Amino acid sequence: MISRRDFLQVGMAASALVGASGFGNWGRLAAQQALTQDQLLEFETFGNVSLIHVTDIHAQLKPIYFREPQINLGVGAAKGQMPHVTGADFRRAYGIADGSPSHYALTYNDFTALAGTYGRVGGLDRVATVVNQIRAARPDALLLDGGDTWHGSYTCYHTEGQDMVNVMNALKPDAMTFHWEFTLGSDRVNEIVEGLPFAALGQNIFDAEWDEPAELFKPYKMFERGGVKIAVIGQAFPYMPIANPGWMFPEYSFGIRDEHMQSVVDEVRAAGAELVVCLSHNGFDVDKKMAGVVTGIDVILSGHTHDALPEPVLVGETIIIASGSNGKFVSRVDLDVRDGRMMGFKHKLIPIFSDVIEPDKEVAALIDVQRAPYADQLSEVIGQTDSLLYRRGNFNGSWDDLICDALLSEREADIAMSPGVRWGPSILPGQDITREDIWNVTSMSYGKAYRTEMTGEFIHVILEDVADNLFNTDPYYQQGGDMVRIGGMGYRIDVSKKQGERISEMTLLKSGELIDPAKTYQVAGWASVNEGTEGPQIWDVVESHIRKQGRVTVAPNNSVTVVGA
């Protein structure tokens, strides 16, 4: 391998060819200037290998709005490091001009105003256009899907993922790995995977009974592209049975399994691999740690945490690429691989501005076919919003606040809990809220809204447990998404403390009284991982609440006090 110093000099010089922000010359265009498809896709082909990365699409076939997080805290060694930088600090770090297209694409500030200028993002017909143009320049480019693909919409739920399978097959990926796909249930996942025309990878997907690699999911696949032998190793989400219901896929076990990863890397190197790519759904901080533990990986294509970074992060001699979520971005990585080693790279994070990129006609027609049987249900208007509805951020989002309001009201509860999931598009003030919009933030195969009694002590235990999943200083113990969203209750969190000491001053908002550890409260929530959960589906609860409101206004949420950040 080349030295770290040489790698930095060669690699970052190559990256700089597309601009300091990693976007290109358009990255500093003012809001008033017209953006073109040619500017977005401009890329001078480099080296002899091209990788195309998409991840965390969450079944978003059509263009959407998607606001990036305002709060994305890092702890321990990750504090203040990418991707745990947001807003103006993020723009300063990458030289992004205020009001520019990249301001809108990558940060949360002025989102509503800039959305009016730059419009929606994503749409797999536009993604197809980008992929096809890259392939026109580099016909043997590898298209790699980081997972969380067959989950997250009305049509995906009702077709058990088939809509996404059909459309993604049209894009002709070369490999994918997995997370939320398993919540379709292992029988359905097995059925789909057996028919995929590309590789289904996961070196960490094991047979739970025999504790050996699962036969259906290969650890890696070898490709020869540009005269280079390339190994693509899959890394599925490690904490599936913790973050999602293990009873839905009992025959599989997961885990990081970095020792097994090292053995796989050694195996493919011994088989002649000149470039080793890890297609990962670990999450960015876990990928950073793994890159420092496992030797011999050249590129990690990172997924799960939905981060979008305009430049790779370097750990030793491994570059880590973060390509965002919801179909909002496509990453292109060109690599110069010679004499069995990576000599340099050139990278571009391409935002999919749907008003700028021409949709691929064949894929657009295919998307319409998937949606046609459900058109009336998708388009039905349930209400309107006067507030920006978004989901992203460590502690709350206005979509989740609205869901919690619905649980409190419809389920007659004292306290509401909504899972800290990261998926789900945004809705602008003044927009209609359709049934599709509601499903885009609630669709899952275990969405029943429970109502139960919990003691104050047990609520405290839940918050402490989720906080440790998010703020443990060891990335390998960060097993969840963001903090569970809370309605009807406030609290104080010190993210610098250890487990059991982070959460304090829990307060019942309707009375202003401190939560009594010994007292019992009525709690409503959804997405329980427990089998046999009873209650109405969350999308029905939210729809009923919005219909009664007519026009929705979500008040600013100041119920969580964060210290120690």
Number of C-alpha atoms within 10 A of each C-alpha: 12 13 11 15 11 13 21 16 12 17 23 19 15 19 23 17 16 19 19 19 25 22 29 21 14 19 24 19 18 16 18 11 10 11 19 14 15 10 14 22 21 18 19 11 15 17 18 17 24 27 20 24 27 29 32 32 28 25 28 27 28 18 22 21 20 29 26 25 24 17 16 19 20 21 19 12 11 16 15 16 12 21 21 17 20 22 17 15 13 18 18 13 13 18 15 22 18 18 19 19 26 24 25 24 25 23 21 20 19 14 20 19 13 18 18 10 14 20 17 19 24 27 26 28 26 28 28 23 20 27 23 15 14 22 16 11 13 19 13 17 22 24 21 22 26 30 27 27 28 29 29 27 25 25 27 26 19 13 13 21 22 16 21 25 19 15 21 18 13 13 17 15 20 19 23 28 29 29 25 23 20 23 22 21 18 17 11 14 17 14 10 14 15 13 9 14 12 16 22 21 25 29 25 27 29 21 17 15 10 11 12 13 20 19 10 16 21 17 25 24 17 16 17 14 16 17 12 20 20 23 25 28 29 30 35 31 28 25 20 22 19 11 17 20 20 20 15 19 19 14 14 23 22 21 18 20 14 16 11 15 24 16 12 17 24 16 13 22 19 10 12 14 22 21 27 24 23 25 29 30 30 28 23 25 21 21 25 22 14 22 24 13 13 17 15 18 25 20 24 27 30 31 34 27 24 23 22 26 23 24 24 27 18 18 16 17 22 24 21 24 28 29 32 27 29 30 28 30 25 23 25 26 24 24 23 20 21 15 9 14 16 23 18 23 23 27 27 30 27 23 27 26 26 23 17 19 23 15 19 16 13 11 23 18 12 16 20 13 13 19 16 12 11 14 13 11 12 19 14 14 15 22 19 21 20 15 20 21 25 24 26 27 20 21 21 26 23 20 22 27 25 21 30 25 23 25 29 23 17 15 21 14 22 19 26 27 25 25 19 22 20 20 26 30 23 22 24 22 15 13 15 18 24 18 21 22 22 24 22 24 24 28 24 22 19 22 21 21 23 19 22 12 15 18 17 17 14 14 19 19 15 11 22 21 15 21 27 22 22 23 25 21 20 17 23 19 14 20 22 23 21 22 23 21 23 25 29 20 22 21 21 16 21 17 23 16 16 14 18 14 12 22 20 18 14 22 18 19 17 10 9 11 12 16 23 14 14 11 11 16 18 16 23 27 27 25 22 19 17 12 11 9 16 14 16 15 19 27 23 19 19 23 20 15 22 22 15 11 14 13 17 21 16 17 10 10 13 9 18 17 14 14 12 10 12
